[in-house]
Amino acid sequence: MGMLRRLKSLWPGWRRREEREMREELDALAGLAGPKELGNLTLAMEDARAVWGWTWLGSLAGDVRYAFRSLRSQPAFVAVAALSLALAIGANSAMFSFADALLLRPLAVRDAAGLYDISYTTPDNNFEGMSYPDYRDLREKSRSVSELIAYRLVTVAAAADPTAPARVRLAAMVSDNYFAALGVAPSVGRAFSPDESRSPAAVISYDFGQQYAGPQPALGGTVRINGVQFQIVGVAPKSFTGLDRFSHPTIYVPLGMWQRLAASSADPLEDRARHELVVKGRLAAGVTPSAAQAELATIGAALEQEYPATDRNRRIAVQTELARRIQQTPRFVAWIKMLMGLVGLILIIACSNLANLLLVRARARSREIAIRLSIGAGRLRLIRQLMTESLLLAGLGGAAGLIFGYGGIRLLQTLSVPSEPPSVLPVEMDWRIVEFSLLAALASCLAFGLVPAWQAVRLDFVSALKGGGHGVAGQRRTMGRDALVCGQIALAMVVLIAAGMFLAGFRKMALSTPDFRVEHIISFDTAPALLHYKPDQIRAFYRQLADRVRAMAGVADVAMTESVPLSPSQSVITVAPEGYQFPKGREKTIEFGSAVDAGYFRTLRVEITRGRAFTEDDRADSRRVAIVNEQFAKEYWPNQDPIGKRLRLDKADGQWAEVVGVAKTGHYLVVNEPPAPYVYVPYEQNPRPRMTLVVQSIGEAAELAAPLRDVIRSVDANVPVFNLRPISVLYESRATGTWMQFFQMVGTIGFIGLVLATTGLYGLIAYTVSRRVKEFGIRVALGARRCDVVWLVERRGLILAGIGIAAGGVLTMLAVPFLAASFLGLDQSPAVVYAIVPALLIAVSAAASFVPAGRAAGLDPLRALREE
C-alpha cells in the first residue's frame, strides 16, 4: 500500500485532491484547537506532503510542467533554439553514422569486444594472412586463445537455379567452428558440423535466401558454386553479414572445400606457403592480450625455426578489431577525424548561440528571478529549474536532429563503389545513432545551459527589483555575449575555409585530364577459372574471346588487362628492384601492378615516355620483360637510366624481368592519390585466372554491351560476365561522383555554420538595440541623422565580425595542415578561398546587423523615451 500511495502521489489530479482535502482538515483542526496549538499551517502542510514520499520526484515533475508553460509562452525563442540545435545534432549524427560504418561499429557477433584478430606481420607487409597449416598448429598448441576461427573471402560463380547462368558472388570459406565460435545461430536450419569440414554443405545469407527461395527457404535445396552442387543446410540471420565491413558474403562453405572449388591438383590446406586466411579468436578465461601475444610469439618462433622456407621473418600479432581497422585504413581514420572535427565545431557554434539566447532570456526574467530569490527560493533550486528548461530545449533539438540526421544518412547511403560483387558502405539509422544523438543533446544542454543558469541567479537584488536590470554585472555579461559571438564567427570561418578548400580541390579534380582514354571505351570482367578451366584452357579462352570481339561491328580495338585504372579491385605485384638496398629485414616490395597484353598501351592511350611498349613477340618462351612507371624509376633507381634494369618477380618463380619501357605516372586507385609506383608485365609471360577485356568502340561504347554478352555466350555460355560498363561511367564515379558527395557534405556543414553564426550575431545586435532604445531616442531628439544611428549599430556588428575573423584566421592556420593531411590535394587550394570567406563573413555580418540598425533608426524619439 505504501508503494501504491507513492506512485499515486505523482499523479497531478490525485495530488490536487489530496491538497484540497488536507487543507480542509487542517482548517477544521485550526478552528477547533486554535492556530497557536496547530502552529504554522504552511509548515504543517509541508510535513504532511513528506509523508506521501518521493517528494523530489514530484518536485521534478513540477519543474517540468513549469518549464513547459514558460517555453510555451515564447514559441519564437523555442523554434530558433530547437532549430539551431537540431541542425548541429543532425550533422553530428550523420557524420557519426559514417564514422560508425567505416570504423567504430562492432561486429554482429557474441561478445564482439572479446574477439581478437590474429595475423602475421612481416617486414614487407603488416597485414599478412596465415596458412591453414599454421592456423591448425596454433589451434592445437595455443592455451591462451580459445575458439580460434579461420576464413577466406573468395569470388565464386553461383546459381540457385540449375538451368540459369551463374553470377559472380562473394563467398566465405570458413572453418568448421566459425558460426559456433562467433555465437551466430542460423535463423533457419543449422550451422556446419565438425564432420562436414570437407562436405559440399552451404549456409546462405539472409538476403540470398530472400532473393532465391522466398521468406522461408526450403532446407535441402541446392546452390551451384563453381560448377559444384552444394546442399543448403542453413540461412544466416539477417543481422549477420560476415566479418568484413564492406564485403558481405552471400554464401558460406566449409574451408575444406577450397581444393575442390579451385579445382587445384594440390591441396591448399596443406600448403604452408599460402598465407591467405584471416584468423580470429577469443582469449581463454583470465588471459590478458599481452600474455596471449607472448605465447603466440613463442609458437610462431618455433614454426619459423621448423619451416624457414615459408615462415621466415613472420611475427604473430594479437589485436582488437578496432586496432586492426585503424592500422589497415589510416586514410579512413583521417577522414573521420576531419569530418567529426568539423561537425564538432558546428555543435560548439550552436551551443554558443543558445547560450547567448539564454543569457538574453535570463536578462528579461531578472525581475522574476529576483522576486523568487527574495521570498526564499534557493539559488541551486532556481538553477535546477532553469536547467530543466534547457533540458527540454535539448530534447526538442535532439529529436528534430534525428530527422536532419536521417536526411544526411540517406545522402551517405548514395555513396557507392561500382563493382561486382558490390562493395557496401553500411551507413544506417539504428539505435547507436539514436543513443549518440541523445548523448549529444545532453552534452549540449550542459554546454549551453549551465553557465547562463548560474549567471541568471547571480544578480543585484535592488537593481533587478527596481528596473529589471543587472547593473554592472549586466555589462560584464554583455562582454561575455560579445565573446561568444566572436567565437561563433571564428569557428564558422574555419568551417567555411574547409568547404572552400573542398570546392577548390573538387574543381581541380573535375577539370583534370584523365591519364588514359575514357571515351569510346567499354570493359568487362570474366573468370573462366571459376568453372575449373585449366591454365592452358584459360589462355585459349581469352585468345578466342579477344579475336571474336575484335571481329565485331563497331569495334576499333581490343586489349586485356588485369585491372582497369581507378577500378576498386586493383592488383599488386611483389618485386625486388635490382640494385636497390632495402632496409634491414626487407627483401622486396609490394606495388600496384597489372598483367597486360600488347594492345593495352595503344587502346587505353597510356603514354610510354621511354623505351617501348609490349609487343606480340613478348611470349611465354621469350626473354621476360617489364614496364615501370616514372614514379617507380624515381623511387628505386634515382638519377639512373631504368631501361635495362631488372626486377625479380615474386609471382614468376623468382625470375628476373628486364625493364624495356617507362610509362607515364598516372592515377590508379583514386584521382587525388600521390604519385605511386606501378609495374606492368606481359600477360603471355604472366597468365592470370581472371582478366578484363577493354574494348574501343567506333560509336557509343554503351551500345556494345548487349552484343558483347552475346559474343561471350557464343564462346562459353556458363562463364560469368561482370563489371560490364563504359569506362566513362567508372571514371565519372571515381573521379567526380564520390568527391562531389563529399563536397556536398562539407558544403552543407559550412552553410550550417554560417547560418548559426549569422543568427547569433543578429540576436546579439537586436538585443543591444532593445536595451539602448532610450539612448537612440535621445540621439535622434538631439538631431542625430538616421544614417548615423544605422552606422552606430552596424559598426558594432562589424567590429565583432572583424575580431571573429581575426581569431578565425589564427585557427585556420592551425587547421589547414590537418585538413590537407586528411584529404590529399586540399593544400593546393588557391589563395582566393582565403579572401572570399572573410569577405562573405563581413557581408553577412553587415546584413545581420542592418535589420536591427534600421529598426533603431526608425524609432520615434518621444515614444522611445516614454516607453523606456
N, C-alpha and C positions, 0 to 999 in steps of 0.2 A: 504493500500500500504506500510505503514511503517513497519508493521509486516512481510509482504511478503519479503520486502527487507532485514530485519534482518535474516529471515530464509535462504534466498538465500546466505547471506554473509557467511554462514557456509560451503557452498559447495566449495571444493578446486578449481574446474575449473572456477567457477564464480569469485572467489577471484583473480585468476591469470589474468583473462581477465580484471577485474576492475583495478588491479595494473598496467597492461601494458597501458591501456587507460589513467589512471591518470598520469602516468609518462610522456606519450606523451604530455598531455595537459599542465603539469607543465613545461616541456622543452620548449614548444611553448611560454608559458607566459614569461618564463625567457628570451627567445630570444627577445620578444617584449619590456618588461618592464625593463629587466636587472636584474641581480642577486641581486643587492642591494635592489631593490624595492620589490622583491618577498621574500627575506630572505632565511633562511636555507631550502633547498629542502627536506631533510630528516624529519625536523620538520613539514614542510607543509604536507608531506605525512602522518605523524602520525596523524595530526589534521583531515585530510580527512578520514582516516580509522575510527576515533572515531565516525564520522557521521553514519557509517554503523551500529553501535550498537552491543551489545553483544561481545565486543572485548575480554572479559575474556574467553568466551566460545571458541572463535576462537583460543585464545592463548592456552587453554587447549587441543584443538584438535591438535594443532601444537606439544604440548608436547607429546601427544600420538603417533603421527607419528614419531617424533624424537626417542622416546623410542623404537618403533618397529624397526627402522633402526639400532639403537645401539645394541639391543639384537640380531637381525638377524645376525649381524657380528660375534657373539660369540655363535654358536649353542651348543658347548660342555658345556659351562657355563650354558646356559639356560636349557639344558637337565638335568644336575646334580641338579641344584637348583629346577626345577619343580618336578623332581622325588622325591627328599628328602621331599619336602613339601607335595607331593601327598601321599606318604606313611604315613606321620603323620596325615594329614587331613583325609585320608581314614580310618585309625584306629580309630580316634576320631568319625567319622561319624557312623561307625559300632557300636561302644560302646554306642553312644548316642541313636541309634535306639533301642538298648537293654534296656537302661535306660528309654527311652520313652515308650516302650511296658510294662515294669514292673511297672512304677511309674508315669511318667510325662504326658502321653498323655491324653488330656481332653476327656470327654465323647462326643460322636457324637450326641449331643442334642442342642437345642436352649439355648443360654446363659449358657454354661456349668459351668462357674465360679460362677454363681449365684445359682447353685443347691447345697443344703446343705444336709449332712447326719444327720439324727435324730435317735439316738439309745439310748438304755438303757445301763447303766453301773451298775454292782453290785460288791460287794467285791470279788466275786468268778469269775466273768467274765466281762472283759471290752468291750465285743462285743456282748452283749445280744440283741436278737431280740425283737420285740414288738408284742403283741397280737392284733388281729383285734379289739376287744372292746376298747383297749387303743388307737389304731390308730383312731378309729371312734370318741372317746372323744376329742382327740387332734384336729382333723379336724373340729369338731363342736365348740370347745371352744377357740381355738387359734385365735388371731387377728394379731399377729406379723408374722405368717407363712402362706403363701398362697400356693395354688396348691400342697397340700400335697398328695403324692402318696405312695402306698404300693405294694410290690410284694414278691413272694416266688419262688425260683427255685426248681423244683422237677423233678425226673426221672419218665418217663412215657413209656408205651408201645404203640407205634403209628404205623399206617399203612395207606397209602393213598388208597391202593387197598383193597377192601373188602375181596378179596379171598387170599391175601398174609398174611403170618405170621407177627405179629407185631415185630418191632425193638425198642430197647431201645433208647429213645430220651430225650433231655433236654427241659423241658417246663418251662415257666414263668407264674404263676398265678398272674394277675395284677389287680389293682383297676380300676374302670371304667374310671377314668380321666388320666390314665397312659400316653397314647400317646399324648393327648391334652396338658397336663402339660409339657411334655418333648419337645413339639414342633416338634414331629416326624409325618409327614404325610405319610401314606402308598403310595407306588409307584403305586399300583393298588388297587382299592376298597376303603374301608373306615376303620376307627378305630371303637372301641366299642362305642355304645351309652349308656347313663345312664340307659335306660330301659332294657339293655342286661346284667346287673350285674349277673344274675343267669341263663342266657341262654347258650346253647351249641354252642356258636359262637367262631371262632378261627381266629387269624391273624397269618399267617405263615411267616417264614423268607424268605429272597430273595433266599438263597441257596436251601432251601427246595422246594420252588416253581420251581426253575430251574430243580431240580432233578426229581420231580414227575409230573410237569404239563407243562414243556416247558417254553419258554421265556415269554409267556403271559398267566399265569394261568387263567383258567376259574373260575370266581366267582360263588359261589353257589355250588361248589364241596364240598365233604366231606372228613374228615380225622377221622379215628377211634383212639380214645385215651382211653386207659384202658377199652376198650370194649364199649365206649360211642361214638356215631356218632356226630361229630361237623361240622357245616357248615362254610366253609371258606368265610369270609367277606372282607378280605384284605390281601395284601402282603407288608411286611415291606420294606423300601428302602434298597438298597444294603449297604449303609454306616452305617446303624444301626444294631448293633449286640448285643444289650442289654446293661445293666449297670454293667456287671461283666467283668473284664479284661480277664479272662482265660476261662470262660464258656459261650458259645454263645447259647442262647435258639433257638430251632428250631421252636417252636410253642408258641404262646401267647394266653392264655384263661382267661376269667373273674375269678376273685378271688372268686366270688360267687359259682363257680363250684367245690370248694375244697371238700365239703362233698360228692358230687356225684362221683368225680374221686377217692376219697379214700374209697368209699363205707362204710362210717362211720355211725354208728347209731346216734352219737351226732354231732351237727353242730360245726365244728372248728371255725366258725366265731363268735360263742357265748361263746367260751371257753377262758376266760381271762388268763388261766394258760399256754396257748400255745404261748410262745414268740418266734415266728418263722418268723416274717415278717421283711423285710428290708424296712425302711421308709425314704423317701427323700422329700424335699420341697424347695420352694423359699421364701425368705423374702419379706414381704409386703413393699410397697414403703416407703422409709425413715426410715426403721427399721434396726438397727445395729445387728450384730450377738450377742453381749453381751445383748442387750435388748431382743432379741428372747430367748436367753438362760435363762434369768431371768423369763420371762413369762412362758416358758415351765416347768421350775423348780417348779414354783408355782402350775401349773396344775398337775404336777407329784406328788407333795407332797399331794395334795388333793386326787388324785387317791390312793395313798398309804394309806392314812387315811381311805378312803371309802372301799378299798379292801385289807386289810392287808394280807390275806392268799395268794394272788397271786402277789401283787406289793410291798411287804416289801423289804426295802433296795435297791430299784431301783431308779436310778437318770437318768434324761434325759440329753444327751449331744448333742450339736449342733456343727458340724464340717464341714470343707470344704472336698471335695472329696480327695484332696491331703493329708490333715492331717490324714484322715481316713486310707488311703493306707499306710502312713508311720507308723502309730500306729499298723496296723494289720500285716504288713510284715517287721519287723525290719531286718530280715536276708537279704531280697532283698535290703533294703537300704544299708546295709553293703557291699553287693556285688557291687552295683552300685558305691558307694564311692571308693572302691578299684580299680575297673576296669577303671573308669573315671580318677582316680588319676594316674594310670599307663600310659594311653594313653596321659594324660596331660603332663607327663614327656617326652613322645616321641615328642610331639609338641614343647616343650621347647628345646629339643636337636636339632630338625630340624631348629628351628629359630636361635639357636646359630650357627649352621652350615652355614646357609645362611648369617648371619651377618658377619661371618668370610670371606666367599666368596666375599661379597660386599665390605668389607674393603680392601681385596686384589685387587679387581677390581678398587676401588677408588684410590688405590696407583698407579696402572698402568695408570690411567687417570688424574693424578695430574697436568701434564703439560697442558692438555686441559682445566681443571677447572681453573688453574691459568690464562691462556690467557683470558678466558671468564670473569673472575673477573676483570682483568686489563683493559678491554675495556668497563667496566661499568655495567656488569651484577650484580644484587643484590644477596646476599647470600640466602635470602629467595626464590628468583626466581630459583636459582640452586637447592635448597633443594626440591622445588616443582617438578622440572624436574627429580631429582633422585628418589623421592618418586613415581612418575608416573611409572618409570621403575620397582620399587619394586611392585607396584600395579599390573602391567602386569604379573610379575612372580607369584604373589599370585593368580591371576586369573587363570593362567595356572595350578598351583598346585592344586587349589581348584577344577577345572573342572576334572583334572585327578584323584584327590582324591575321587570324586564321583564314579568313576569306581572301584577303590580299595574298597571303602566303600560298593558298591553294592556286591562285592565278599564276604566281611565279613558278610553282611546281609544274603546272601544265605547260608553261613555256619551256622549262628544263626538260620535260619529257619529250620534246621535239628534237632534242639533241640525239643524234644517231650517227653511227659509223656504217656506211654502206658496205655490207659484207654478208657472205653466206658461208657457214652458218652465222646468224646475226650476233653482233655484239650488243649487249643490253646495258643501259645505264639505269639501274633500279631506283630511280627517284620516285617517291610516292608519299602521299599523305597518310601517316599512320600515327599510332599512339606516341611514338617517340617525338614526332614533330609537335603533337599537341602538348606533351609534357614540356618540351623546350619552350614553346610559346607561353605556357603558364609561368614557367620559371623566369622568362624574360619579362613578363608583366609584373611579377612580384619584385624582381630586382629593380625594375623601372619605378615601381611605387616607392621603394626606399630611396632611390636616387633623386626623384623629383619632389617627393612629399615630405621627407623628414626635416630638411633644413627650413623650408617655408613654414612648417608647423611650429618648429622651435622659435623661429623669428616672430611668428604671429603672437605668441604668448609673452614675449619679452618686450612689453610696450610701456609707455609712460601713462599711468592711470589718469592723471589730471588732464593732460592734453587730449587723450583719447576720449574721455568722458565729456570734455567741453566741446571739442570740434571734430572728433574722429581722426585726429592726426597722430603721427608717430614722433613728431618733434625731430630732434637731432638724429635719433635712431633711424627715422624715415629717410633722412639724407644719406646715411650710410647704406641703407638698403637700396636706394636708387643707384648708388655706385655699384653695388653688387649686381643689380639687374643689368647695368651697362656692361659689366664684365661678362655676364652670361651671354648677352647678345654678341659682343665682340668674339667670344669663343665660338658661338654658332657660326658666325661668318668665316672665322679662320678654318674650322673643320669643313664647312661647305666648300671652301676654296680647295682644300686637299682632295675632296671627293671629285670636284669638277675638273681639277687638273688630271686626275686619274682617268676620268671619262674622256677628256681631251686627248690624252696620250693614247687611249684605246682607239679613238676615232682616227687619229693620225696613223697609228700602226695598221688599222684595218684598211685605210685608204691606200697606204703603201702596198699592202698585200693585194688589194683588189686591182691596182694599176700595174702590178709587176707582170712581166712577160713570162709565160711558162718556160721551163727548161727543156721541154720536149713537145712534140706535136700533140695537140689536143683535138683540133677539129678534124672531122672525117676519119676518126679512129674509133673502132669498137673492139672490145676484148671479151673473152670468156675463158673460164677455167674448166678443165676436165681432169679426171683422175682414174684412168683405166686400172691403176694398181689396186683400187678398191674392189675390182672384180677379179682379182688374182691373176692379172696379166704378169707374165714373166718379163724380165728386163728387155730381152730381145723383142718380145711382142709389143712392149710399150713404145720402143723406138720405131717399130714398124707402124704402129697405130698413128703416131704423131706425123710420120712422113706421109702416110696415106691421107690423113686428115688435112694437112697443110696443102698437099697437091690438089685435093678436091676443092678446098676453099679458094685457092688461087685461081682455079678454073671457073669460079662463079662469075656471073654477070654482075657488074658494078663493083668488083674488087680490083683495086690497083696494086696492092702488095700485101704480103703476109709475113709475120715474124713470130718467133716464140721466145718467151722469157719465163723465168721462174717467178718473178714478181714485177708488177707494174709500178712505176713511181707513184708515190702518195697512197698506195694501197695499204690498208692497215695490217695486212699479212705480209710484212717484209721478211725476207730470208737473210740469213747471216752465213758467213764463211769464216772458218778458223784458219789463219795463215801465220806464217813466220817469215817476215821480210829478210832477205839476205843482207847480212852485214849490220843489221840493227841490233843494238845492245839493249836488251830488256832489263828492267830492274831485277835484283836478285830474287830468285824463286820463280820468275816467269820465263816462259819459253815461247809463247805465242800470243796472238791477239785475236779477238772476235770482232769482225767488222761487218757492216752491211755488204751484201754481195748477191750476185744472181748468175745463174747459168742462162746464157742467151745464144741464139743461133746467128748465122752470118748476116741475116737481114735486119737484125734488131736496130742497129745504129742508123741504118738508112730509113727504115719505116717510121721509127719514132723521132727521127731527126735529132739524135743525141750527137753533139759535136765531138769529133776526135781532134784534139789540139796538137798532138804529136804522134808520130808513128802511124799505125794502120789499124783498121777495124778487123774483126774476124772475117775469114773467107771460107768458101766451101772446102778448101784444102786443109783446114784445121779439123782433121778427122781423128777418130779414136786411135788409129795406128800411127799418127804423125807426132811430131815434137809438141809437147804440152806448152800452151801459151796462156797468157792472161792479159787483161787490160785493167789499169788502175785509173782512178780519177786524180785530178790535180791535188786535192787535199791529201790523198794517201801519199803521193810522191813528196809533198811538202813536209809531212809529219815523219816519214820513215827514211827518206833519202834527201834531206835538205841540201840545197846547193849542189845537187848531183843530177846526172842525166839518168832518169828512170828506165829509159829504153835499154834493154839488155839485162836489167837486174832480174833476180829470180825470187819466186815465192814458193815456200813449202806449203802445199795444200793438205790440210789435215784430213779432208774428206776424200782425197785421191791417193790413199795409201802412202802418204808422206812423200809423194813425188814432187819434184821441182817443176815449176812453170815459169817460162821466160816472159817478161813483160814486153809486149810488142806494140803497145799503144797507150796513150794517156787521154782520157775523156775529160770533158769539162765538168767541173763540180756542179752538181745540181741539188735539188731538194728531194729527199727520198721518203720521208715519213710525214713531215708537216712542212708548210711553206715558210715558217718562221724559225726553222731549226738552224743552228750554227753550221758552218761547213763541216761535213762529215766524210771520212774516208769511205771509199767504195771500191769493190773488186768485181770485175766481170770475168767469167770463164766460159769457154765454148761448151755448148750443150752436148755436142757429139763426143767430147772428151770427158764430160761430167754429167752423164744422164741423170735425170730426176724422175721420180714416180708420178709427179704432178706438175703440169706446165700450164701456162697461159698463152693462148693464141691472140695475137694483136693483128687486126685486120684494118688496112687502109681502104676506105671506100672512095668511089668516084663522086657519088652524091651524098645524101644524108646518111650518116652512119646508122641511125636507129632503124632505117628501112631494111637493113641486112639482118636484123635479129631473127625473124621467122625463117628466112632461107638458111641461116647458119644452123638453126636447130634441125632443119630437115637434112642438111648435109651430115651432121654428126650422127643422126639416127641411121643414115644410109651406111655409115661405117660400122657402128655398133649401137643399136637402139637401147642397150642396157647401161651404157656408160653415162653417168650423171653429168649434167651441164649446170654450172652455177656461175654467179657473178657475171652474167651476160649484161653488159651495159656500155653505152658510149663513154669514152674516156672523158669527154667534156662534162658529163654528169658527175663522174668521180672527182674531177678537178674542181668543179664548182662547189661540190660538197666539202671537200677537204681544204680548199684554198679560201673560200669566201663564206660558205654557208655556216659552218660551225663558228667561225670567228665573228660573223655578223650577229649570231645569237649571243655570244659573249659580250659584244659591244652593246647590244640592246640591254643586257642585264646591267652592265656598269653604267650605261647612259641613264637607265631608269633610276639607279641608285643616286647618280649625280643630280637628276631632276628633283628627286625627293628631298635631297639635302638642300637644294636651292630654295624649294618651296618652304621648307621648315625654317630656314634661316630668314627668309623674307617675312614670313608670318611673325617670327619673333621680333624682328625689327619694327614691323608695323605696330604690333601690340605695345611695344615699349614707347614708341613715339606717340601713339594715340593716348596712352595713359599719361604721358608727360603733358600733352596738350590739355587733357581733362583736369590736371592738377594746377595748370597755370592759366586758367580761364580769367581770373581776376587780373593777373599781370598783363595778359594780352588786351583785355578791355581797357586798362589804364593806358597802355601804349597807343592804342587806336584813338582813345579820347584825347590824348596829348598831341595827336597829329601824325602818328606814325603811319607810313603808307602800308597798304596791304601787302605789297611785294616785299617790304622789309620784314613783316611778320612771317611770310612764307619762307623767306631766306633764313630767318632765325630758327625755324623748325627744321628746315632742310639741312641747315648746317650741322645741327646736332646729329641727324641721321648719317650724314656723310662723314662726320668725324668718327663716329662709331664704326662705320664701314671701313674707313681708312685704317683704323687701329686693327680691326679684324683682318684686313687684307695683309697688313704688315706681319702680323703674327702668323697668318696662314702661309706667307712666303717662307718664313723660317721652318714651319712644319713641313712644307712641300719639299724643301731642300733635304730634309731628313727622310721623307717618304719616297722620293723618286728612285733612289737606288734600290729600295725594297721592291717597288713596283717593277722596275726594269729586270730585277733578278727573277721575278715571278713569271713574267711574260717576255720572251725574247723579242727584241725589236722596238720595245717601248722607249728605250733610252735614246732612240734616234728621232724622237718627235721634234717637229720644227719649233722654233722659238715663238712662233705666232700663238701657240697654245698658251704660253705663259703671259702673253699680252691680252688675249681675248678674255680669259677667265676673270682677271681683276676688273677689266672694263665692264664685263657683264655684271659683276657683283656691285660695282658703283652704280650702274644703270638701274638695277632692280632695287637697290637701296634708296636711290632718289625717288623712284616710283612709289616705293612703300611709304616714304615719308611725305609724299606730295598730298595724299588724301587727308591725313590729319592736319597738314600745313594749310591746305585750302579751307578746312573747317575752322581753324584758328583765325585765318584772315577774314573769314566771313562773319565773325562774331559781331553782334550788336553791342556796343560798349555799355549802354545803360542797362540792357538786360543781363549782360555778363556780370556787371558789378552788383546788380540787385540780387541775382541768383546766388552769387558767391557769398 
